[in-house]
């Protein structure tokens, strides 16, 4: 029986789910997430849970409540302790982890893996992905968790979900997005693709470069709404320092939420305010549509897109993740699949998950 780990955003009845926050410290769900049920049915043994940054919005240099968000996942996979990790991708944190630790991560097409039983953060772009040592391991674990779930209204038909992982088409032409980071990993990927007969064309990012700003607004706006349920009454952390209902709400959230999450909540409130709704939220939604159209035009000519995942091999506590998010935001804001392998990121049209994993296997081959 293969062992697999889940991150702290996935609800389970067997152990607590804290979402990397003091607010949910010790919380045990009354039901299992769909992905956990599917993994058990497929014969996987749940070996435990790995830490995440608070509510998985991991900003560079952040440590989560209870441990470092990056180290635990990477160490378990590198030591061959588990076959794979099921990780929650909100703004690209698992993709950065994979890139910086020589691992493979697949962020699937939005709507082919159920989000039922995950802690909601930014519902229009978040997804459950798979991290493993190889693309083959990612494909195997992803095949176990894809499929229609009536409890998640955003899902595609069952046959569409399964075909997305199973189908592998030959990649003949790849667009390299100019994103301002000509890393050694990008150069190595270009050389390996060229050696395998794949044509590489450099393309200006254009409006796609706006994905980071748009997704940051949308993510914070949705986060602001989703964390409003944590009030210290129904479940979660409750302050002992209060004399009124208002103080109970305020002190519980003040004491339990970290500074970065508070910043995101405040920004989300500003984005959704009557003063800024049209200027920020509405425009971000329009930009999202334009970016999706830009990718549709790209994929009419190219089979896949190559772009960086990170520009640094590691982060310090002083680093800001906002600039780094420009590499991961395009897949988050559009819901398109993305695979990180050999430090680079591959994107494709919707339901090309299997094709991208096949391309990742080419990058992993020694020599050619």
Secondary structure as a PSIPRED ss2 file (coil, helix, strand):
# PSIPRED VFORMAT (PSIPRED V4.0)

   1 X C   1.000  0.000  0.000
   2 X C   1.000  0.000  0.000
   3 X E   0.000  0.000  1.000
   4 X E   0.000  0.000  1.000
   5 X E   0.000  0.000  1.000
   6 X E   0.000  0.000  1.000
   7 X E   0.000  0.000  1.000
   8 X C   1.000  0.000  0.000
   9 X C   1.000  0.000  0.000
  10 X E   0.000  0.000  1.000
  11 X C   1.000  0.000  0.000
  12 X C   1.000  0.000  0.000
  13 X C   1.000  0.000  0.000
  14 X C   1.000  0.000  0.000
  15 X C   1.000  0.000  0.000
  16 X C   1.000  0.000  0.000
  17 X C   1.000  0.000  0.000
  18 X C   1.000  0.000  0.000
  19 X C   1.000  0.000  0.000
  20 X C   1.000  0.000  0.000
  21 X C   1.000  0.000  0.000
  22 X H   0.000  1.000  0.000
  23 X H   0.000  1.000  0.000
  24 X H   0.000  1.000  0.000
  25 X C   1.000  0.000  0.000
  26 X C   1.000  0.000  0.000
  27 X C   1.000  0.000  0.000
  28 X C   1.000  0.000  0.000
  29 X C   1.000  0.000  0.000
  30 X C   1.000  0.000  0.000
  31 X C   1.000  0.000  0.000
  32 X C   1.000  0.000  0.000
  33 X C   1.000  0.000  0.000
  34 X H   0.000  1.000  0.000
  35 X H   0.000  1.000  0.000
  36 X H   0.000  1.000  0.000
  37 X H   0.000  1.000  0.000
  38 X H   0.000  1.000  0.000
  39 X H   0.000  1.000  0.000
  40 X H   0.000  1.000  0.000
  41 X H   0.000  1.000  0.000
  42 X C   1.000  0.000  0.000
  43 X C   1.000  0.000  0.000
  44 X C   1.000  0.000  0.000
  45 X E   0.000  0.000  1.000
  46 X E   0.000  0.000  1.000
  47 X E   0.000  0.000  1.000
  48 X E   0.000  0.000  1.000
  49 X E   0.000  0.000  1.000
  50 X E   0.000  0.000  1.000
  51 X C   1.000  0.000  0.000
  52 X C   1.000  0.000  0.000
  53 X C   1.000  0.000  0.000
  54 X H   0.000  1.000  0.000
  55 X H   0.000  1.000  0.000
  56 X H   0.000  1.000  0.000
  57 X C   1.000  0.000  0.000
  58 X C   1.000  0.000  0.000
  59 X C   1.000  0.000  0.000
  60 X C   1.000  0.000  0.000
  61 X C   1.000  0.000  0.000
  62 X C   1.000  0.000  0.000
  63 X C   1.000  0.000  0.000
  64 X E   0.000  0.000  1.000
  65 X C   1.000  0.000  0.000
  66 X C   1.000  0.000  0.000
  67 X E   0.000  0.000  1.000
  68 X C   1.000  0.000  0.000
  69 X C   1.000  0.000  0.000
  70 X C   1.000  0.000  0.000
  71 X H   0.000  1.000  0.000
  72 X H   0.000  1.000  0.000
  73 X H   0.000  1.000  0.000
  74 X H   0.000  1.000  0.000
  75 X H   0.000  1.000  0.000
  76 X H   0.000  1.000  0.000
  77 X H   0.000  1.000  0.000
  78 X H   0.000  1.000  0.000
  79 X C   1.000  0.000  0.000
  80 X C   1.000  0.000  0.000
  81 X C   1.000  0.000  0.000
  82 X C   1.000  0.000  0.000
  83 X C   1.000  0.000  0.000
  84 X E   0.000  0.000  1.000
  85 X E   0.000  0.000  1.000
  86 X E   0.000  0.000  1.000
  87 X E   0.000  0.000  1.000
  88 X E   0.000  0.000  1.000
  89 X E   0.000  0.000  1.000
  90 X C   1.000  0.000  0.000
  91 X C   1.000  0.000  0.000
  92 X C   1.000  0.000  0.000
  93 X H   0.000  1.000  0.000
  94 X H   0.000  1.000  0.000
  95 X H   0.000  1.000  0.000
  96 X H   0.000  1.000  0.000
  97 X H   0.000  1.000  0.000
  98 X H   0.000  1.000  0.000
  99 X H   0.000  1.000  0.000
 100 X H   0.000  1.000  0.000
 101 X C   1.000  0.000  0.000
 102 X C   1.000  0.000  0.000
 103 X C   1.000  0.000  0.000
 104 X E   0.000  0.000  1.000
 105 X E   0.000  0.000  1.000
 106 X E   0.000  0.000  1.000
 107 X E   0.000  0.000  1.000
 108 X C   1.000  0.000  0.000
 109 X C   1.000  0.000  0.000
 110 X C   1.000  0.000  0.000
 111 X C   1.000  0.000  0.000
 112 X C   1.000  0.000  0.000
 113 X E   0.000  0.000  1.000
 114 X C   1.000  0.000  0.000
 115 X C   1.000  0.000  0.000
 116 X C   1.000  0.000  0.000
 117 X C   1.000  0.000  0.000
 118 X E   0.000  0.000  1.000
 119 X C   1.000  0.000  0.000
 120 X C   1.000  0.000  0.000
 121 X C   1.000  0.000  0.000
 122 X C   1.000  0.000  0.000
 123 X C   1.000  0.000  0.000
 124 X C   1.000  0.000  0.000
 125 X C   1.000  0.000  0.000
 126 X C   1.000  0.000  0.000
 127 X E   0.000  0.000  1.000
 128 X E   0.000  0.000  1.000
 129 X E   0.000  0.000  1.000
 130 X E   0.000  0.000  1.000
 131 X E   0.000  0.000  1.000
 132 X E   0.000  0.000  1.000
 133 X C   1.000  0.000  0.000
 134 X C   1.000  0.000  0.000
 135 X H   0.000  1.000  0.000
 136 X H   0.000  1.000  0.000
 137 X H   0.000  1.000  0.000
 138 X H   0.000  1.000  0.000
 139 X H   0.000  1.000  0.000
 140 X H   0.000  1.000  0.000
 141 X H   0.000  1.000  0.000
 142 X H   0.000  1.000  0.000
 143 X H   0.000  1.000  0.000
 144 X H   0.000  1.000  0.000
 145 X H   0.000  1.000  0.000
 146 X E   0.000  0.000  1.000
 147 X C   1.000  0.000  0.000
 148 X C   1.000  0.000  0.000
 149 X C   1.000  0.000  0.000
 150 X C   1.000  0.000  0.000
 151 X C   1.000  0.000  0.000
 152 X C   1.000  0.000  0.000
 153 X C   1.000  0.000  0.000
 154 X C   1.000  0.000  0.000
 155 X C   1.000  0.000  0.000
 156 X C   1.000  0.000  0.000
 157 X C   1.000  0.000  0.000
 158 X H   0.000  1.000  0.000
 159 X H   0.000  1.000  0.000
 160 X H   0.000  1.000  0.000
 161 X H   0.000  1.000  0.000
 162 X H   0.000  1.000  0.000
 163 X H   0.000  1.000  0.000
 164 X H   0.000  1.000  0.000
 165 X H   0.000  1.000  0.000
 166 X H   0.000  1.000  0.000
 167 X C   1.000  0.000  0.000
 168 X C   1.000  0.000  0.000
 169 X C   1.000  0.000  0.000
 170 X C   1.000  0.000  0.000
 171 X C   1.000  0.000  0.000
 172 X C   1.000  0.000  0.000
 173 X E   0.000  0.000  1.000
 174 X E   0.000  0.000  1.000
 175 X E   0.000  0.000  1.000
 176 X E   0.000  0.000  1.000
 177 X E   0.000  0.000  1.000
 178 X E   0.000  0.000  1.000
 179 X C   1.000  0.000  0.000
 180 X C   1.000  0.000  0.000
 181 X C   1.000  0.000  0.000
 182 X C   1.000  0.000  0.000
 183 X C   1.000  0.000  0.000
 184 X H   0.000  1.000  0.000
 185 X H   0.000  1.000  0.000
 186 X H   0.000  1.000  0.000
 187 X H   0.000  1.000  0.000
 188 X H   0.000  1.000  0.000
 189 X H   0.000  1.000  0.000
 190 X H   0.000  1.000  0.000
 191 X H   0.000  1.000  0.000
 192 X H   0.000  1.000  0.000
 193 X H   0.000  1.000  0.000
 194 X H   0.000  1.000  0.000
 195 X H   0.000  1.000  0.000
 196 X C   1.000  0.000  0.000
 197 X C   1.000  0.000  0.000
 198 X C   1.000  0.000  0.000
 199 X E   0.000  0.000  1.000
 200 X E   0.000  0.000  1.000
 201 X E   0.000  0.000  1.000
 202 X E   0.000  0.000  1.000
 203 X E   0.000  0.000  1.000
 204 X E   0.000  0.000  1.000
 205 X C   1.000  0.000  0.000
 206 X H   0.000  1.000  0.000
 207 X H   0.000  1.000  0.000
 208 X H   0.000  1.000  0.000
 209 X H   0.000  1.000  0.000
 210 X H   0.000  1.000  0.000
 211 X H   0.000  1.000  0.000
 212 X H   0.000  1.000  0.000
 213 X H   0.000  1.000  0.000
 214 X H   0.000  1.000  0.000
 215 X H   0.000  1.000  0.000
 216 X H   0.000  1.000  0.000
 217 X H   0.000  1.000  0.000
 218 X H   0.000  1.000  0.000
 219 X H   0.000  1.000  0.000
 220 X H   0.000  1.000  0.000
 221 X H   0.000  1.000  0.000
 222 X H   0.000  1.000  0.000
 223 X H   0.000  1.000  0.000
 224 X H   0.000  1.000  0.000
 225 X H   0.000  1.000  0.000
 226 X H   0.000  1.000  0.000
 227 X H   0.000  1.000  0.000
 228 X H   0.000  1.000  0.000
 229 X H   0.000  1.000  0.000
 230 X C   1.000  0.000  0.000
 231 X C   1.000  0.000  0.000
 232 X C   1.000  0.000  0.000
 233 X C   1.000  0.000  0.000
 234 X C   1.000  0.000  0.000
 235 X C   1.000  0.000  0.000
 236 X C   1.000  0.000  0.000
 237 X C   1.000  0.000  0.000
 238 X C   1.000  0.000  0.000
 239 X C   1.000  0.000  0.000
 240 X C   1.000  0.000  0.000
 241 X C   1.000  0.000  0.000
 242 X C   1.000  0.000  0.000
 243 X C   1.000  0.000  0.000
 244 X C   1.000  0.000  0.000
 245 X H   0.000  1.000  0.000
 246 X H   0.000  1.000  0.000
 247 X H   0.000  1.000  0.000
 248 X H   0.000  1.000  0.000
 249 X H   0.000  1.000  0.000
 250 X H   0.000  1.000  0.000
 251 X H   0.000  1.000  0.000
 252 X H   0.000  1.000  0.000
 253 X H   0.000  1.000  0.000
 254 X H   0.000  1.000  0.000
 255 X H   0.000  1.000  0.000
 256 X H   0.000  1.000  0.000
 257 X C   1.000  0.000  0.000
 258 X C   1.000  0.000  0.000
 259 X H   0.000  1.000  0.000
 260 X H   0.000  1.000  0.000
 261 X H   0.000  1.000  0.000
 262 X H   0.000  1.000  0.000
 263 X H   0.000  1.000  0.000
 264 X H   0.000  1.000  0.000
 265 X H   0.000  1.000  0.000
 266 X H   0.000  1.000  0.000
 267 X H   0.000  1.000  0.000
 268 X H   0.000  1.000  0.000
 269 X H   0.000  1.000  0.000
 270 X H   0.000  1.000  0.000
 271 X H   0.000  1.000  0.000
 272 X H   0.000  1.000  0.000
 273 X C   1.000  0.000  0.000
 274 X C   1.000  0.000  0.000
 275 X C   1.000  0.000  0.000
 276 X C   1.000  0.000  0.000
 277 X H   0.000  1.000  0.000
 278 X H   0.000  1.000  0.000
 279 X H   0.000  1.000  0.000
 280 X H   0.000  1.000  0.000
 281 X H   0.000  1.000  0.000
 282 X H   0.000  1.000  0.000
 283 X H   0.000  1.000  0.000
 284 X H   0.000  1.000  0.000
 285 X H   0.000  1.000  0.000
 286 X H   0.000  1.000  0.000
 287 X H   0.000  1.000  0.000
 288 X H   0.000  1.000  0.000
 289 X H   0.000  1.000  0.000
 290 X H   0.000  1.000  0.000
 291 X H   0.000  1.000  0.000
 292 X H   0.000  1.000  0.000
 293 X H   0.000  1.000  0.000
 294 X H   0.000  1.000  0.000
 295 X H   0.000  1.000  0.000
 296 X H   0.000  1.000  0.000
 297 X H   0.000  1.000  0.000
 298 X H   0.000  1.000  0.000
 299 X H   0.000  1.000  0.000
 300 X H   0.000  1.000  0.000
 301 X H   0.000  1.000  0.000
 302 X C   1.000  0.000  0.000
 303 X C   1.000  0.000  0.000
 304 X E   0.000  0.000  1.000
 305 X E   0.000  0.000  1.000
 306 X E   0.000  0.000  1.000
 307 X E   0.000  0.000  1.000
 308 X E   0.000  0.000  1.000
 309 X C   1.000  0.000  0.000
 310 X C   1.000  0.000  0.000
 311 X C   1.000  0.000  0.000
 312 X C   1.000  0.000  0.000
 313 X C   1.000  0.000  0.000
 314 X C   1.000  0.000  0.000
 315 X C   1.000  0.000  0.000
 316 X C   1.000  0.000  0.000
 317 X C   1.000  0.000  0.000
 318 X C   1.000  0.000  0.000
 319 X C   1.000  0.000  0.000
 320 X C   1.000  0.000  0.000
 321 X C   1.000  0.000  0.000
 322 X C   1.000  0.000  0.000
 323 X C   1.000  0.000  0.000
 324 X C   1.000  0.000  0.000
 325 X H   0.000  1.000  0.000
 326 X H   0.000  1.000  0.000
 327 X H   0.000  1.000  0.000
 328 X H   0.000  1.000  0.000
 329 X H   0.000  1.000  0.000
 330 X H   0.000  1.000  0.000
 331 X H   0.000  1.000  0.000
 332 X H   0.000  1.000  0.000
 333 X H   0.000  1.000  0.000
 334 X H   0.000  1.000  0.000
 335 X C   1.000  0.000  0.000
 336 X C   1.000  0.000  0.000
 337 X C   1.000  0.000  0.000
 338 X E   0.000  0.000  1.000
 339 X E   0.000  0.000  1.000
 340 X E   0.000  0.000  1.000
 341 X E   0.000  0.000  1.000
 342 X C   1.000  0.000  0.000
 343 X C   1.000  0.000  0.000
 344 X E   0.000  0.000  1.000
 345 X E   0.000  0.000  1.000
 346 X E   0.000  0.000  1.000
 347 X E   0.000  0.000  1.000
 348 X C   1.000  0.000  0.000
 349 X C   1.000  0.000  0.000
 350 X C   1.000  0.000  0.000
 351 X C   1.000  0.000  0.000
 352 X C   1.000  0.000  0.000
 353 X H   0.000  1.000  0.000
 354 X H   0.000  1.000  0.000
 355 X H   0.000  1.000  0.000
 356 X H   0.000  1.000  0.000
 357 X H   0.000  1.000  0.000
 358 X H   0.000  1.000  0.000
 359 X H   0.000  1.000  0.000
 360 X H   0.000  1.000  0.000
 361 X H   0.000  1.000  0.000
 362 X H   0.000  1.000  0.000
 363 X H   0.000  1.000  0.000
 364 X H   0.000  1.000  0.000
 365 X C   1.000  0.000  0.000
 366 X C   1.000  0.000  0.000
 367 X C   1.000  0.000  0.000
 368 X C   1.000  0.000  0.000
